[in-house]
Amino acid sequence: MTRAGSQPEWVDAEAASRALAAERDEVDAEAGERRRADAARVTVSDRLAAAVGQQLSVGLLGGHRASGQLRDCGEDWLWLTSGQRDLVVRIRACLTVDGLAEPAGAVTAPGPGPSGAGPGHPLRSLMRARQPVAALLVDGRRLTGTLVQVGADAVDLVAHPVDRRPRPTDSVTTVAWSGLSALGAP
């Protein structure tokens, strides 16, 4: 029942419902904007850190392609394994990454975090194995040989074909970390 000169109760309820819906829309829009802002701060390194253990395929500078299970990563490198083969890849040399489970906007919680160490750990593992490796360079070249030294910003590679052991007459090539796309089993 309405009093003379007043509006029916359903009009007040409808206005309250519209006000509540507008408030929900505003909160949803603000939450969406926060999600987009958070996603804008997520780096490839962050996404890779959350993907440790996943199978990935990366397209590299120079037209190379590498794939395997992501074993570990740091701020500027990742370590892929495929069977008995290890490959250390510079993130800056990655043009594409296939296999990350969530798009950047869906990252809601940080993963385990990138390894605090540099790429020296997996590179020294490759060096200790004394197995031939292939160095994929950012300019598209491919060098093969055996790692003999891992420095802070370069590796020394005794250059030789992968089907034979190194010889004392083989030359040593120093490859700067910035010149590598990836390094691992041929």
C-alpha positions, -999 to +999 in steps of 0.1 A: +000+000+000+012+035-008+004+068+008-010+096-012+018+113-031+045+086-024+059+062-049+052+025-048+076+003-028+087-016-059+101+017-074+123+022-043+135-015-045+143-012-082+163+020-076+182+003-048+188-028-070+202-006-098+225+013-073+238-020-060+244-033-095+263-001-104+284-004-073+293-041-082+302-031-117+325-004-104+342-028-080+346-054-108+361-028-131+385-017-104+395-053-097+401-059-135+422-028-136+443-040-107+447-074-124+459-057-156+483-035-136+497-066-118+501-085-150+520-056-166+547-061-140+552-098-146+583-106-166+592-136-187+616-146-159+587-145-134+566-167-156+594-191-162+601-193-125+564-204-120+568-230-148+597-250-134+589-287-142+568-279-173+576-289-209+586-259-230+596-251-265+615-219-272+622-201-305+656-185-304+675-158-322+693-171-353+664-194-362+671-221-336+645-240-317+649-258-284+626-278-262+626-298-230+615-298-194+623-265-175+647-277-148+657-243-134+659-206-144+674-174-133+669-138-141+685-141-176+688-178-183+668-211-183+679-247-181+660-272-202+664-310-201+653-335-226+662-371-218+699-371-210+704-337-228+708-304-210+705-270-226+712-236-210+694-208-228+697-170-225+663-155-219+672-125-241+678-149-270+642-163-267+619-149-293+590-172-283+581-196-255+554-223-260+541-243-231+537-217-203+505-228-186+490-194-179+489-162-198+506-132-181+473-117-170+464-149-152+495-150-130+482-146-095+509-159-072+546-159-076+562-193-083+592-206-065+613-177-078+642-178-101+674-194-089+697-169-072+727-183-090+737-174-125+739-198-154+773-210-142+758-240-123+742-257-153+771-247-176+797-262-152+775-293-151+778-295-189+816-289-186+821-317-160+803-341-183+831-336-209+806-344-236+805-324-269+782-295-269+767-272-295+768-234-290+739-217-308+749-181-314+726-151-316+738-145-352+726-180-363+760-198-363+765-231-345+798-240-329+806-275-316+832-287-292+839-294-255+836-268-227+868-263-209+861-231-189+831-213-175+837-177-166+815-149-152+804-137-187+819-162-212+827-198-218+857-214-235+850-241-260+876-264-275+863-264-311+860-299-327+834-320-345+810-338-322+820-372-336+855-371-322+873-362-289+892-329-286+928-328-297+957-307-284+958-290-318+921-279-316+916-241-311+898-227-281+870-202-288+858-179-261+821-172-265+806-142-246+774-150-227+758-121-247+766-139-280+749-172-270+713-181-277+718-215-261+744-241-252+739-278-247+741-313-261+742-313-299 
